[in-house]
Amino acid sequence: MHEMSIANSVVEICAEQANGARVLRVMLEIGQLSAVMPDAIRFCFDVCAKDTAVQGAVLEIIETPGRARCTACGAELDIAVPFGQCACGSENLALISGQQLKIRRMEVA
């Protein structure tokens, strides 16, 4: 489960950036095409945060939908998997969002 190592990295980054202050809230952005399961991150986050400055922090997760641009006609479309077909028939899609995994915001005491 790679979510455990991701959650551990998020906790480590937040604790380091907090400079000893207590972390109250962490907002994490997870793209739907990132192959990261938000529910697993929620579970792992609490486990990884134990006995750190992040313990007890509220984890907010924003799920970003997948978007792609057709390289043939330039149309943009929503996608739920990292491949698909445009209305024009082309399968040549360039992903433009949905793969991100980033800490958007952190609130400290």
N, CA, C and O atoms as a GROMACS GRO file, in nm:
protein
  436
    1MET      N    1   0.086  -0.118   0.000
    1MET     CA    2   0.000   0.000   0.000
    1MET      C    3   0.090   0.124   0.000
    1MET      O    4   0.150   0.158   0.102
    2HIS      N    5   0.100   0.189  -0.114
    2HIS     CA    6   0.185   0.307  -0.123
    2HIS      C    7   0.124   0.428  -0.053
    2HIS      O    8   0.194   0.528  -0.031
    3GLU      N    9  -0.003   0.422  -0.018
    3GLU     CA   10  -0.066   0.532   0.054
    3GLU      C   11  -0.002   0.556   0.190
    3GLU      O   12   0.001   0.669   0.238
    4MET      N   13   0.048   0.450   0.252
    4MET     CA   14   0.113   0.466   0.383
    4MET      C   15   0.238   0.554   0.368
    4MET      O   16   0.260   0.645   0.448
    5SER      N   17   0.320   0.528   0.267
    5SER     CA   18   0.441   0.609   0.250
    5SER      C   19   0.405   0.751   0.207
    5SER      O   20   0.475   0.845   0.244
    6ILE      N   21   0.299   0.768   0.130
    6ILE     CA   22   0.254   0.902   0.092
    6ILE      C   23   0.207   0.978   0.215
    6ILE      O   24   0.246   1.093   0.236
    7ALA      N   25   0.123   0.915   0.296
    7ALA     CA   26   0.073   0.979   0.418
    7ALA      C   27   0.188   1.013   0.512
    7ALA      O   28   0.188   1.119   0.573
    8ASN      N   29   0.284   0.924   0.522
    8ASN     CA   30   0.399   0.949   0.608
    8ASN      C   31   0.479   1.070   0.557
    8ASN      O   32   0.524   1.152   0.637
    9SER      N   33   0.495   1.082   0.427
    9SER     CA   34   0.566   1.198   0.370
    9SER      C   35   0.490   1.327   0.396
    9SER      O   36   0.551   1.429   0.428
   10VAL      N   37   0.357   1.323   0.382
   10VAL     CA   38   0.275   1.442   0.408
   10VAL      C   39   0.291   1.486   0.554
   10VAL      O   40   0.309   1.604   0.582
   11VAL      N   41   0.285   1.390   0.645
   11VAL     CA   42   0.300   1.420   0.787
   11VAL      C   43   0.439   1.479   0.815
   11VAL      O   44   0.451   1.578   0.886
   12GLU      N   45   0.542   1.418   0.759
   12GLU     CA   46   0.679   1.468   0.780
   12GLU      C   47   0.696   1.611   0.727
   12GLU      O   48   0.756   1.695   0.794
   13ILE      N   49   0.644   1.638   0.608
   13ILE     CA   50   0.654   1.772   0.549
   13ILE      C   51   0.580   1.873   0.635
   13ILE      O   52   0.632   1.982   0.662
   14CYS      N   53   0.459   1.838   0.677
   14CYS     CA   54   0.380   1.931   0.758
   14CYS      C   55   0.446   1.958   0.893
   14CYS      O   56   0.452   2.072   0.937
   15ALA      N   57   0.496   1.854   0.957
   15ALA     CA   58   0.562   1.871   1.087
   15ALA      C   59   0.686   1.958   1.072
   15ALA      O   60   0.712   2.044   1.157
   16GLU      N   61   0.762   1.937   0.967
   16GLU     CA   62   0.882   2.016   0.944
   16GLU      C   63   0.846   2.164   0.918
   16GLU      O   64   0.910   2.254   0.973
   17GLN      N   65   0.747   2.187   0.835
   17GLN     CA   66   0.707   2.324   0.801
   17GLN      C   67   0.643   2.397   0.919
   17GLN      O   68   0.645   2.520   0.925
   18ALA      N   69   0.586   2.322   1.013
   18ALA     CA   70   0.520   2.382   1.129
   18ALA      C   71   0.620   2.437   1.230
   18ALA      O   72   0.583   2.516   1.317
   19ASN      N   73   0.746   2.398   1.220
   19ASN     CA   74   0.851   2.448   1.309
   19ASN      C   75   0.814   2.437   1.457
   19ASN      O   76   0.831   2.532   1.533
   20GLY      N   77   0.763   2.321   1.497
   20GLY     CA   78   0.730   2.299   1.637
   20GLY      C   79   0.588   2.336   1.677
   20GLY      O   80   0.543   2.298   1.785
   21ALA      N   81   0.518   2.410   1.594
   21ALA     CA   82   0.379   2.445   1.623
   21ALA      C   83   0.290   2.324   1.598
   21ALA      O   84   0.326   2.233   1.523
   22ARG      N   85   0.174   2.325   1.660
   22ARG     CA   86   0.078   2.217   1.641
   22ARG      C   87   0.002   2.239   1.512
   22ARG      O   88  -0.048   2.348   1.487
   23VAL      N   89  -0.006   2.136   1.429
   23VAL     CA   90  -0.080   2.143   1.303
   23VAL      C   91  -0.226   2.112   1.331
   23VAL      O   92  -0.258   2.009   1.390
   24LEU      N   93  -0.314   2.202   1.288
   24LEU     CA   94  -0.457   2.187   1.313
   24LEU      C   95  -0.532   2.128   1.194
   24LEU      O   96  -0.628   2.053   1.210
   25ARG      N   97  -0.487   2.163   1.073
   25ARG     CA   98  -0.560   2.123   0.954
   25ARG      C   99  -0.463   2.110   0.837
   25ARG      O  100  -0.371   2.190   0.822
   26VAL      N  101  -0.485   2.007   0.755
   26VAL     CA  102  -0.405   1.987   0.634
   26VAL      C  103  -0.503   1.966   0.520
   26VAL      O  104  -0.594   1.884   0.528
   27MET      N  105  -0.483   2.042   0.412
   27MET     CA  106  -0.565   2.025   0.292
   27MET      C  107  -0.477   1.962   0.185
   27MET      O  108  -0.374   2.017   0.146
   28LEU      N  109  -0.520   1.847   0.138
   28LEU     CA  110  -0.445   1.770   0.040
   28LEU      C  111  -0.526   1.760  -0.088
   28LEU      O  112  -0.646   1.731  -0.084
   29GLU      N  113  -0.462   1.784  -0.200
   29GLU     CA  114  -0.528   1.771  -0.331
   29GLU      C  115  -0.482   1.642  -0.396
   29GLU      O  116  -0.362   1.619  -0.414
   30ILE      N  117  -0.578   1.557  -0.430
   30ILE     CA  118  -0.548   1.429  -0.492
   30ILE      C  119  -0.623   1.419  -0.623
   30ILE      O  120  -0.746   1.427  -0.625
   31GLY      N  121  -0.551   1.402  -0.731
   31GLY     CA  122  -0.613   1.385  -0.862
   31GLY      C  123  -0.672   1.246  -0.877
   31GLY      O  124  -0.617   1.147  -0.828
   32GLN      N  125  -0.785   1.239  -0.945
   32GLN     CA  126  -0.852   1.110  -0.962
   32GLN      C  127  -0.772   1.013  -1.048
   32GLN      O  128  -0.798   0.893  -1.047
   33LEU      N  129  -0.675   1.064  -1.123
   33LEU     CA  130  -0.592   0.978  -1.207
   33LEU      C  131  -0.458   0.945  -1.142
   33LEU      O  132  -0.371   0.885  -1.205
   34SER      N  133  -0.440   0.983  -1.016
   34SER     CA  134  -0.311   0.968  -0.948
   34SER      C  135  -0.287   0.827  -0.894
   34SER      O  136  -0.177   0.798  -0.848
   35ALA      N  137  -0.385   0.741  -0.897
   35ALA     CA  138  -0.376   0.605  -0.843
   35ALA      C  139  -0.356   0.605  -0.691
   35ALA      O  140  -0.299   0.512  -0.635
   36VAL      N  141  -0.404   0.712  -0.626
   36VAL     CA  142  -0.398   0.722  -0.481
   36VAL      C  143  -0.541   0.718  -0.429
   36VAL      O  144  -0.627   0.793  -0.476
   37MET      N  145  -0.567   0.633  -0.333
   37MET     CA  146  -0.703   0.616  -0.279
   37MET      C  147  -0.723   0.710  -0.160
   37MET      O  148  -0.658   0.692  -0.057
   38PRO      N  149  -0.812   0.809  -0.172
   38PRO     CA  150  -0.834   0.904  -0.063
   38PRO      C  151  -0.870   0.839   0.070
   38PRO      O  152  -0.822   0.883   0.174
   39ASP      N  153  -0.953   0.735   0.070
   39ASP     CA  154  -0.991   0.670   0.195
   39ASP      C  155  -0.870   0.605   0.263
   39ASP      O  156  -0.858   0.608   0.385
   40ALA      N  157  -0.782   0.548   0.184
   40ALA     CA  158  -0.662   0.487   0.240
   40ALA      C  159  -0.570   0.595   0.297
   40ALA      O  160  -0.508   0.575   0.401
   41ILE      N  161  -0.560   0.709   0.229
   41ILE     CA  162  -0.480   0.820   0.279
   41ILE      C  163  -0.536   0.869   0.413
   41ILE      O  164  -0.459   0.896   0.505
   42ARG      N  165  -0.668   0.879   0.424
   42ARG     CA  166  -0.730   0.923   0.549
   42ARG      C  167  -0.691   0.831   0.664
   42ARG      O  168  -0.653   0.876   0.772
   43PHE      N  169  -0.701   0.703   0.640
   43PHE     CA  170  -0.668   0.605   0.743
   43PHE      C  171  -0.519   0.614   0.780
   43PHE      O  172  -0.483   0.621   0.897
   44CYS      N  173  -0.434   0.614   0.680
   44CYS     CA  174  -0.289   0.615   0.702
   44CYS      C  175  -0.242   0.746   0.766
   44CYS      O  176  -0.149   0.746   0.846
   45PHE      N  177  -0.307   0.856   0.731
   45PHE     CA  178  -0.269   0.986   0.785
   45PHE      C  179  -0.276   0.985   0.937
   45PHE      O  180  -0.183   1.029   1.004
   46ASP      N  181  -0.385   0.936   0.992
   46ASP     CA  182  -0.401   0.931   1.137
   46ASP      C  183  -0.296   0.841   1.203
   46ASP      O  184  -0.244   0.872   1.310
   47VAL      N  185  -0.265   0.730   1.139
   47VAL     CA  186  -0.165   0.638   1.192
   47VAL      C  187  -0.027   0.704   1.190
   47VAL      O  188   0.046   0.697   1.288
   48CYS      N  189   0.008   0.768   1.078
   48CYS     CA  190   0.140   0.831   1.064
   48CYS      C  191   0.156   0.955   1.151
   48CYS      O  192   0.267   0.988   1.193
   49ALA      N  193   0.045   1.023   1.179
   49ALA     CA  194   0.051   1.148   1.256
   49ALA      C  195   0.067   1.124   1.406
   49ALA      O  196   0.099   1.217   1.480
   50LYS      N  197   0.046   1.002   1.451
   50LYS     CA  198   0.054   0.972   1.594
   50LYS      C  199   0.189   1.013   1.651
   50LYS      O  200   0.294   0.983   1.594
   51ASP      N  201   0.185   1.083   1.764
   51ASP     CA  202   0.304   1.129   1.837
   51ASP      C  203   0.388   1.230   1.758
   51ASP      O  204   0.509   1.239   1.778
   52THR      N  205   0.323   1.305   1.669
   52THR     CA  206   0.391   1.413   1.596
   52THR      C  207   0.313   1.543   1.617
   52THR      O  208   0.206   1.543   1.679
   53ALA      N  209   0.365   1.651   1.565
   53ALA     CA  210   0.296   1.781   1.573
   53ALA      C  211   0.168   1.780   1.489
   53ALA      O  212   0.088   1.873   1.498
   54VAL      N  213   0.150   1.678   1.409
   54VAL     CA  214   0.033   1.668   1.320
   54VAL      C  215  -0.079   1.585   1.382
   54VAL      O  216  -0.190   1.581   1.329
   55GLN      N  217  -0.052   1.518   1.494
   55GLN     CA  218  -0.153   1.434   1.558
   55GLN      C  219  -0.278   1.516   1.589
   55GLN      O  220  -0.269   1.625   1.646
   56GLY      N  221  -0.393   1.463   1.551
   56GLY     CA  222  -0.520   1.530   1.577
   56GLY      C  223  -0.560   1.630   1.470
   56GLY      O  224  -0.670   1.685   1.476
   57ALA      N  225  -0.473   1.655   1.374
   57ALA     CA  226  -0.505   1.750   1.267
   57ALA      C  227  -0.618   1.695   1.180
   57ALA      O  228  -0.628   1.574   1.157
   58VAL      N  229  -0.701   1.786   1.133
   58VAL     CA  230  -0.809   1.749   1.042
   58VAL      C  231  -0.751   1.740   0.902
   58VAL      O  232  -0.683   1.832   0.856
   59LEU      N  233  -0.777   1.631   0.834
   59LEU     CA  234  -0.730   1.614   0.697
   59LEU      C  235  -0.847   1.638   0.602
   59LEU      O  236  -0.948   1.568   0.607
   60GLU      N  237  -0.832   1.738   0.517
   60GLU     CA  238  -0.931   1.766   0.413
   60GLU      C  239  -0.871   1.721   0.281
   60GLU      O  240  -0.757   1.754   0.249
   61ILE      N  241  -0.949   1.646   0.204
   61ILE     CA  242  -0.901   1.599   0.075
   61ILE      C  243  -0.990   1.655  -0.034
   61ILE      O  244  -1.112   1.640  -0.031
   62ILE      N  245  -0.927   1.720  -0.131
   62ILE     CA  246  -0.996   1.769  -0.250
   62ILE      C  247  -0.960   1.674  -0.363
   62ILE      O  248  -0.843   1.656  -0.395
   63GLU      N  249  -1.061   1.613  -0.422
   63GLU     CA  250  -1.036   1.524  -0.535
   63GLU      C  251  -1.053   1.602  -0.665
   63GLU      O  252  -1.160   1.656  -0.693
   64THR      N  253  -0.946   1.607  -0.743
   64THR     CA  254  -0.948   1.680  -0.869
   64THR      C  255  -0.982   1.584  -0.982
   64THR      O  256  -0.918   1.480  -0.996
   65PRO      N  257  -1.082   1.617  -1.062
   65PRO     CA  258  -1.120   1.527  -1.171
   65PRO      C  259  -1.014   1.522  -1.281
   65PRO      O  260  -0.935   1.614  -1.297
   66GLY      N  261  -1.015   1.413  -1.354
   66GLY     CA  262  -0.923   1.398  -1.468
   66GLY      C  263  -0.973   1.479  -1.586
   66GLY      O  264  -1.092   1.478  -1.619
   67ARG      N  265  -0.881   1.549  -1.651
   67ARG     CA  266  -0.911   1.627  -1.772
   67ARG      C  267  -0.803   1.599  -1.874
   67ARG      O  268  -0.686   1.579  -1.841
   68ALA      N  269  -0.844   1.598  -1.999
   68ALA     CA  270  -0.749   1.576  -2.108
   68ALA      C  271  -0.783   1.668  -2.224
   68ALA      O  272  -0.896   1.716  -2.237
   69ARG      N  273  -0.683   1.692  -2.307
   69ARG     CA  274  -0.701   1.772  -2.428
   69ARG      C  275  -0.672   1.680  -2.547
   69ARG      O  276  -0.570   1.610  -2.550
   70CYS      N  277  -0.762   1.683  -2.643
   70CYS     CA  278  -0.744   1.605  -2.765
   70CYS      C  279  -0.636   1.672  -2.849
   70CYS      O  280  -0.645   1.791  -2.878
   71THR      N  281  -0.534   1.596  -2.888
   71THR     CA  282  -0.427   1.655  -2.968
   71THR      C  283  -0.469   1.673  -3.114
   71THR      O  284  -0.402   1.743  -3.189
   72ALA      N  285  -0.578   1.610  -3.154
   72ALA     CA  286  -0.625   1.622  -3.292
   72ALA      C  287  -0.710   1.746  -3.313
   72ALA      O  288  -0.690   1.821  -3.409
   73CYS      N  289  -0.807   1.768  -3.223
   73CYS     CA  290  -0.901   1.880  -3.244
   73CYS      C  291  -0.891   1.989  -3.136
   73CYS      O  292  -0.949   2.096  -3.152
   74GLY      N  293  -0.819   1.962  -3.028
   74GLY     CA  294  -0.802   2.061  -2.922
   74GLY      C  295  -0.913   2.065  -2.818
   74GLY      O  296  -0.907   2.145  -2.725
   75ALA      N  297  -1.012   1.981  -2.832
   75ALA     CA  298  -1.122   1.978  -2.735
   75ALA      C  299  -1.072   1.926  -2.600
   75ALA      O  300  -0.982   1.843  -2.595
   76GLU      N  301  -1.132   1.976  -2.492
   76GLU     CA  302  -1.101   1.927  -2.359
   76GLU      C  303  -1.217   1.840  -2.311
   76GLU      O  304  -1.334   1.869  -2.338
   77LEU      N  305  -1.184   1.733  -2.240
   77LEU     CA  306  -1.286   1.643  -2.192
   77LEU      C  307  -1.251   1.588  -2.056
   77LEU      O  308  -1.134   1.577  -2.020
   78ASP      N  309  -1.355   1.553  -1.979
   78ASP     CA  310  -1.337   1.487  -1.850
   78ASP      C  311  -1.310   1.340  -1.875
   78ASP      O  312  -1.371   1.278  -1.962
   79ILE      N  313  -1.217   1.284  -1.797
   79ILE     CA  314  -1.188   1.142  -1.808
   79ILE      C  315  -1.174   1.083  -1.668
   79ILE      O  316  -1.128   1.150  -1.575
   80ALA      N  317  -1.213   0.958  -1.654
   80ALA     CA  318  -1.204   0.890  -1.525
   80ALA      C  319  -1.086   0.794  -1.520
   80ALA      O  320  -1.048   0.746  -1.413
   81VAL      N  321  -1.029   0.766  -1.635
   81VAL     CA  322  -0.911   0.680  -1.648
   81VAL      C  323  -0.811   0.753  -1.737
   81VAL      O  324  -0.851   0.842  -1.813
   82PRO      N  325  -0.683   0.719  -1.731
   82PRO     CA  326  -0.583   0.796  -1.805
   82PRO      C  327  -0.578   0.769  -1.956
   82PRO      O  328  -0.474   0.785  -2.019
   83PHE      N  329  -0.689   0.730  -2.012
   83PHE     CA  330  -0.698   0.710  -2.157
   83PHE      C  331  -0.844   0.730  -2.195
   83PHE      O  332  -0.930   0.738  -2.108
   84GLY      N  333  -0.871   0.738  -2.321
   84GLY     CA  334  -1.009   0.756  -2.365
   84GLY      C  335  -1.014   0.796  -2.510
   84GLY      O  336  -0.917   0.786  -2.584
   85GLN      N  337  -1.132   0.841  -2.549
   85GLN     CA  338  -1.153   0.880  -2.687
   85GLN      C  339  -1.232   1.010  -2.691
   85GLN      O  340  -1.330   1.026  -2.620
   86CYS      N  341  -1.188   1.100  -2.774
   86CYS     CA  342  -1.256   1.228  -2.794
   86CYS      C  343  -1.379   1.206  -2.881
   86CYS      O  344  -1.392   1.105  -2.950
   87ALA      N  345  -1.470   1.303  -2.876
   87ALA     CA  346  -1.590   1.298  -2.960
   87ALA      C  347  -1.553   1.297  -3.109
   87ALA      O  348  -1.630   1.249  -3.192
   88CYS      N  349  -1.435   1.350  -3.143
   88CYS     CA  350  -1.392   1.352  -3.284
   88CYS      C  351  -1.340   1.216  -3.329
   88CYS      O  352  -1.314   1.195  -3.448
   89GLY      N  353  -1.324   1.122  -3.234
   89GLY     CA  354  -1.278   0.987  -3.267
   89GLY      C  355  -1.132   0.962  -3.234
   89GLY      O  356  -1.088   0.847  -3.235
   90SER      N  357  -1.057   1.066  -3.205
   90SER     CA  358  -0.915   1.051  -3.176
   90SER      C  359  -0.896   0.993  -3.036
   90SER      O  360  -0.970   1.025  -2.943
   91GLU      N  361  -0.795   0.909  -3.023
   91GLU     CA  362  -0.757   0.855  -2.894
   91GLU      C  363  -0.627   0.918  -2.843
   91GLU      O  364  -0.573   0.876  -2.741
   92ASN      N  365  -0.578   1.018  -2.914
   92ASN     CA  366  -0.456   1.088  -2.876
   92ASN      C  367  -0.492   1.202  -2.781
   92ASN      O  368  -0.525   1.312  -2.823
   93LEU      N  369  -0.485   1.171  -2.652
   93LEU     CA  370  -0.521   1.267  -2.549
   93LEU      C  371  -0.399   1.304  -2.466
   93LEU      O  372  -0.318   1.218  -2.431
   94ALA      N  373  -0.388   1.432  -2.434
   94ALA     CA  374  -0.283   1.479  -2.344
   94ALA      C  375  -0.347   1.513  -2.211
   94ALA      O  376  -0.438   1.596  -2.204
   95LEU      N  377  -0.301   1.449  -2.106
   95LEU     CA  378  -0.357   1.476  -1.973
   95LEU      C  379  -0.321   1.617  -1.929
   95LEU      O  380  -0.206   1.660  -1.941
   96ILE      N  381  -0.421   1.690  -1.877
   96ILE     CA  382  -0.395   1.826  -1.828
   96ILE      C  383  -0.424   1.842  -1.679
   96ILE      O  384  -0.376   1.938  -1.618
   97SER      N  385  -0.499   1.752  -1.620
   97SER     CA  386  -0.517   1.754  -1.475
   97SER      C  387  -0.569   1.618  -1.429
   97SER      O  388  -0.617   1.536  -1.507
   98GLY      N  389  -0.558   1.598  -1.298
   98GLY     CA  390  -0.606   1.474  -1.238
   98GLY      C  391  -0.496   1.383  -1.188
   98GLY      O  392  -0.524   1.281  -1.125
   99GLN      N  393  -0.370   1.419  -1.216
   99GLN     CA  394  -0.259   1.336  -1.170
   99GLN      C  395  -0.190   1.394  -1.047
   99GLN      O  396  -0.099   1.331  -0.993
  100GLN      N  397  -0.231   1.511  -1.004
  100GLN     CA  398  -0.161   1.580  -0.897
  100GLN      C  399  -0.184   1.518  -0.760
  100GLN      O  400  -0.287   1.456  -0.732
  101LEU      N  401  -0.086   1.537  -0.676
  101LEU     CA  402  -0.092   1.499  -0.536
  101LEU      C  403  -0.009   1.605  -0.464
  101LEU      O  404   0.114   1.602  -0.469
  102LYS      N  405  -0.076   1.698  -0.397
  102LYS     CA  406  -0.001   1.805  -0.334
  102LYS      C  407  -0.070   1.856  -0.209
  102LYS      O  408  -0.192   1.845  -0.193
  103ILE      N  409   0.010   1.911  -0.121
  103ILE     CA  410  -0.042   1.975  -0.002
  103ILE      C  411  -0.081   2.118  -0.043
  103ILE      O  412   0.004   2.198  -0.080
  104ARG      N  413  -0.210   2.147  -0.037
  104ARG     CA  414  -0.258   2.279  -0.078
  104ARG      C  415  -0.245   2.383   0.032
  104ARG      O  416  -0.211   2.498   0.006
  105ARG      N  417  -0.272   2.339   0.157
  105ARG     CA  418  -0.271   2.436   0.267
  105ARG      C  419  -0.252   2.360   0.398
  105ARG      O  420  -0.287   2.242   0.412
  106MET      N  421  -0.196   2.433   0.494
  106MET     CA  422  -0.178   2.377   0.627
  106MET      C  423  -0.207   2.487   0.729
  106MET      O  424  -0.161   2.600   0.713
  107GLU      N  425  -0.282   2.455   0.831
  107GLU     CA  426  -0.315   2.551   0.935
  107GLU      C  427  -0.248   2.508   1.065
  107GLU      O  428  -0.259   2.392   1.105
  108VAL      N  429  -0.179   2.600   1.129
  108VAL     CA  430  -0.110   2.569   1.254
  108VAL      C  431  -0.163   2.656   1.367
  108VAL      O  432  -0.222   2.761   1.343
  109ALA      N  433  -0.140   2.612   1.491
  109ALA     CA  434  -0.186   2.686   1.610
  109ALA      C  435  -0.093   2.802   1.638
  109ALA      O  436  -0.114   2.877   1.733
   0.00000   0.00000   0.00000
